Amino acid sequence: MPSPMLGKRIKAARLTRGGLTQEELADQIGVGANTVSRWERDLCAPQGPAKRWFRRHWPEVYAANADAEVTANHPSLTGTDGG
């Protein structure tokens, strides 16, 4: 099972980086939109080439402090009010 916040970090990065749809992100990575949806719901995690894509293009998804940044900057994704 993936890190409990990984899906939230992926969604936050997707929305922050130009407001991409799941389909648009999937096209960039070379996976299906359903796969992105499963990542964002923490049903599975990016593997192999997809994981490398995130590490290269969106390193904040795997950054050590990423959970704190999602909580502070995207409270609607975490169920907190941000303050």
N, C-alpha and C positions, 0 to 999 in steps of 0.2 A: 504494500500500500504506500502511496506517495506521502510526502510531508503534508500535514493537514492544511498548510497555507499555500502550497505550491499552486493549486488551481486559482486561488485568489490573486496570487502574484502574476500569473499568466494573464488573467482577465484584466487586472489593473494596468499591466504593461500594454496590452492590446488597446485598451481605451485611451491611455495616455499618449500612445504613439500614433496619433492621427485618427483615432476612433475607428480602427479597422473592424470589420465584421469578422465573425468566426470563419466564414468562407474565404475572405480576403487573406487572413492570416494563414489558413490552411493552404491556399494556393502558393503563398510565398515559401512555405516550409516543404510542400510536396506531400501533404497528407489530406485526408478528407475532413470536411467541416464537422462531421460526427466525432472525429478523433479529438479535435480542439474542444468540442463540447464536453467530452469525457474527461479531458485534462482539467478543464475549468471546474468540473464538479468533483474533482479528486477521485474519480473512479479508476484512473490509471495515470501514469506519468510518461512524459516524453522519453523515448529510448533511442539509442543509436544516433542516426543522422539528425533526428529532430532535436534531441538533447544538445548535440553539438551546435545546431543552428541557434538555439537559444543562448548558449554560452558565448557564441561569437557575435550575434547581432543584438541580443537583449540580455546582457550579462546580469542586469539587476534581478532577473527572475531567480537566479541561483546565488545572489549575493548573501553574505552572512547576516546582514542587517535588514534583509528584504521584508521580513514579517513586520517589523516595527514600522517601516516606511508605508506598507499597505495599510496598517491600522491607523496611522496618523493622516495619511493623504487620501484614503478611500474608505471612510467609515461605513458607507452604504454597503460595501462588500463584506465587511466583517461584523456587522450588527452592532457597532459602537457608534457613539455620536461624535467621536473625535475630540472630546474635551471633557 
